[in-house]
Amino acid sequence: MNIYPLLRALLFQLEPETAHRLTFSLLDLAARTPWCRWSKQQVVADPVTLMGLSFPNRIGLAAGLDKNGAHIDALACLGFGFIEIGTVTPRPQPGNPRPRLFRLPDAGALINRMGFNNDGIESLLQNVAARTSQTPLGINLGKNFDTPNERAIEDYRIGLRRAHPVADYITINISSPNTKNLRALQAADQFGPLLQTLRQEKARCDQENGRTVPIVVKIAPDLDESAVQDIARLLADEGMDGVIATNTTIDRAAVAGLPQADEAGGLSGRPVRPASTAVIRQLRDALPRGFTIIGVGGIDSAAAALEKIEAGADAVQIYTGFIYEGPGLIRKISQALASTRA
């Protein structure tokens, strides 16, 4: 019996961030019970090797849900093939003033303007050190809100150096609409030098730590085809290992007229699905064969996940769809993706 619709109805009576905290408190408790092993067993095995890493299945948790890596073991109980924590910045920061998270249930969507609220990289690393699960772990890096773009690379270098010893892969987030001017780093004249510096820093870290850690870049859906082409070329030329497509959108056309649709921030969920899929398809056409694409954006069903794979994604991540559909979504997607290999 699926009790999640009832639980969601209760949680949606609460302010979103309060519901978020309560949900994690319940999940942390459940993770200490036999439920954890049972829950994992409900997800169909669908192993895949990407970027030199072995994933038990192709369904990941997108960054943003567990910003500080405080609930990794509880999330692992749900059967994710990989978990991405963050976005984390070098220094702690409170994020934007509340309210900053809004539900649009008629559209299966959320709007957030969280602003990279997190406890800083050192706190996140302490949480990572305390985990017991072996689920592959990505760490999503951002810059502090008061770091100007001309010095943004220093924030990413700090994050890369500190996360490198413990992350299975590292994501460079330059596509959140909630940190002023961050998306400008996607422009070719800034994107190329940024990637070049990151590649050099990664090479040093790989040598110093005796391990190779892939780097992926998370991009926005609000890019024209020419910009996507430029990004694809630079990702390949500068030796990046993968790309996550996409982050939230600033486009409101799909939710015009709905309550709270005019709130500032990034729109996620079902309305971003077409744009993210289009970017994935463009990237697949432009990138070298074998270059890893992780598809995210509006995945709230098995069909939506299959759409991303058919467009060219090698794996998928979920967030907003998970909020609306619950853990059963992971099981449904795992069955659908595994069936494509049968």
N, C-alpha and C positions, 0 to 999 in steps of 0.2 A: 504493500500500500504506500502510495506517495503522499506523505504528510507535508511536503514542502509548501504547497499552495496555502495551507492553513497557517504555517509558520510565517510565510511571507506576508500574509494579510495582517498578522499581528505586528510584525516588524515594521510594516509600512505605515502603521499608526504612529510610529516614533519618528522624531527628527532623524534624517539620514545618518549623520555621524554617530548619534547615540545608538541607532540600530546596528551600525557597523561594530561598535565596541561590544555590544551585547552579543552579537553573533559570534565574534571571536572568543568571548568568554565561554560560551556554550561549546564551541568547537574544541577549545583547549581542554575542557573537562571530558568531552567525549573521546578525545584522542588517547586518554589514559585507560580506556575500557576495551573489552574485546571487539567493540564496534569498529575500531580502527582497522584491524585485520580483515574483518568481514567486508568493510567498505572498499578496501583496496581490491579484494577478490572479485568485486562486481565489474571491474573495468577490464575489458578484453585486452590481452597482450597484443601489441602491434609494434615490435621493436624496429628501430630505425637508427642508422648511423649518419649523423650530419656534423660537419665541421670537425670530424675526428672524434666526436662524442657519441656515446651510446645512450639512446633514450628508450625507455620501456614502451612508450607509445608516442603518438604525434600530437598530443594535446597538452599545451602548456597554460599556466596561469600568467596573464599579463601583469606587468608592473602596475603599482598603484594601490592594490588591495592590501598588501603587507609592506608598507613603506619602510619599516625599520627592521624587517626580518625577525619579528618577535613571535611569529606563529608558524614557522616553517614546518615543524613536525606535525602540527595539526592539519595543515594544508596537504601534507604528503599523504595523510590518511584517505584523502578523497580520490587518490589514484592518478593524479596528474603525472604526465610523462616528464615534465620539467616545470620548475617554479622560478619565476622572476620576481625579485624583491626590489624595493626602491620605488620611486626615484630618490636617491640619496645624494646629498651635497657635502662638500668638505666640512662645513660648519653647520651646527644645528640652526634651524630657522622655523618660525611659527607658521609660515604660509600666509595666505590672505585672510582678511577678517571674515568671520562667520556672519550669516549663512553663506556657504560656498559650494554646496552640493545639493542638487535638485533632481527630483524624479519627474519623468514624463511618461507615466505608465501607458497612456493611450498609444504611444509610439515605441514602447519597449526601450526607452532611452534614459540617459542621465545627462545632466550638464554639470560640469565641475569647474571651479576656478580655485582649486586647492592651493596652488602656488608652491609646489614642492615642500610642503610641510613635512619635516622629518627631524630626527634627533642627531643627525650628523653621522659621518662615516665611521667614527670610532665606536659609537654605540651599536651601529648595525653589525660591525665586525664581532663585537662581544656576543651578540645574539647568534650569529652564524657559528661561532666557536662552540656554543652550547647545544646545537642541534644534534640529533642522533640519526635522523633519516638520511638515506643515501640518494634520494631523488636529485637528479641533476639541477644545479642551482645557477641562475643568472643574476647578476647584480647590475641594476640600471643606474647610470650616473648622470647627474645634472650639474649645473653651476648654481652658486648662490645668487639670490635675486639682486644683491648689491655689487656683484662682480660685473664690470662692464665687458661688453663683447670682445674688446680688444685684449682683455686678459682672461677670457673664458677658457682658453686652452690650459691655463695653469690649474684651474679647478678640475678639469677633466684629467690632467696628468696626476694630480694628487689622488683623485679617486681611483684611477687606473693602478697606480703604484700600491695603494693600500688594499684594493680589492683583489689584485692579481694572485696572491698566494692562496686564496680560498675559493674564488669563483670558478665555476666550470666554464662560463662564458661571461663576457662583459658587454653591456649595451650602452651606447652613447646616445643619450636623449637630447636631440636638438630640435624637437618638433612639438613640444608642449606649447599651447597658445597662452599659458597662464604665467609665464615668466617674460617680462617685457623684453622685446627684441630678440628673444631666443631663436625664433624661426629664421631670422636673418642669416644665421649660421649655415642654412641650407643653400644659400646663394653660392654659385660656383666659385666666385672670387674668394670667399671665406671658407667654403667647404673643402676645397683642395688642400690649402695649407693646414687646416685642422686635421684632416686625415693623415697627411704626411707626418706631422708631429706625433700623432697617436701611433702610427706605425713604428716610428723610431723608438718611442717610449715602450711600446709593447715588446719590441725586439730586445731591449735592455732588460726588461722584467722577465721575459722568457729565459734569458741566459742566467740572470741572477738567481731565479727561483727554481731553475731546472725543470720547468714545465711549460707547455705551450697552451695559452689561453686564448680562444677565439674572441674576436671583437666584432660585434654587429652594430649597426646604426639604425635607429628608429626614426622614420620620416613621416611627414604629414600627408593627409589625403588631398589637401588643398593646393596641389601642384599641377601646372599644365604639363602637357606631354613633353615639351621641350626641356622643362626643368627636370622631369623624371629621367630623360635621356642623359642629361648632364650628370645627375647624381649617379646613375648606373655606371657611366664611364669612369667617374672618379672612384667609386667604390672598388671597381675592378683594378684600375690603374694603381691605386694606393694600397692594394693588398688586404682589403677588409675581408672578413670571413663570411659575412651574411648581412641581411637587411630585414628589418621588421616593418611591415607595411600593413596598417598604418596606425598613427596616433588619432586623436580626436579631431573633429572638424569645427570650423567656425561658421560654416554655412548653415543657415536656419531655414532654408526653403522647404525642407521636408517636414518641418514641425511648425510652420507658420500658423499662428492662431491658437495654438495649444497653450494651456496655463503654464507659465514659467518659461515659455520658449524664448522669451527675449532676455533672459538672464545672461550676463556675460560669462564666458568660459568656453570650454571645449565640449562639444556634443558627441556622445558615444552611444553605441547600441545600434538598433535596427536601421536608423536613418543613414548611418555612415557606410552601410554594407556595400551599396553600388560603387561608391567612390573608391573605397579601399580595394575592392575586387578589380576595378579598372586599373589602379596603380600597380597591383600585383601582375596583371596581364602585361602591362607595359614593361615592367621590370624584367619579367621572364623573357620577353622578346629581345631586350637590350643587353642582358647580362650573359656572361659565358655559361656554357653548359656545366651544371654541377654547383653553381654558386647558390648558396642557401638563401631561400626566402621563407620567412615566417609570416603567415597571414593572420591579421587580426582586424576586427571591425565588423560589428553587427552579427556575430556568430551566436545565434540563439536557438539553433536546431542542427540536426545532423545534415540536413540539406544545405544549410548555409556553410557548414564546414566543408562539405564536398565541393561546393562552388569555389571556395578558396583553393582547394587542392587542384581542381580542374583548371583554374586560371593560371596555375604554376607554382603555388606555394608547396613547400616540402613538409611543413608542419603548421599548426595553428595555435593561437592563444585566445583565451576567453577572459572576459571580465564582466561587462554589463549583462550579457546573456546569462552568465552564471548567477548574477544577483537576481534576475527575474525567474530563471528556470530551476536553479538549485543544483545540487550534486548529480541529480539524474541526467543532466545535460552531458556530463563527462562520460557516463556509461553509454548513452545513445550515440555520441560522436565516436567513441572507441569502437563500437560495433559497426558503424557505417564505414569508418576508414579501414578497419581490418577487412571488411568484406570486399574492398576494392582490390585486395591482393589474393583473394580466394581463387 
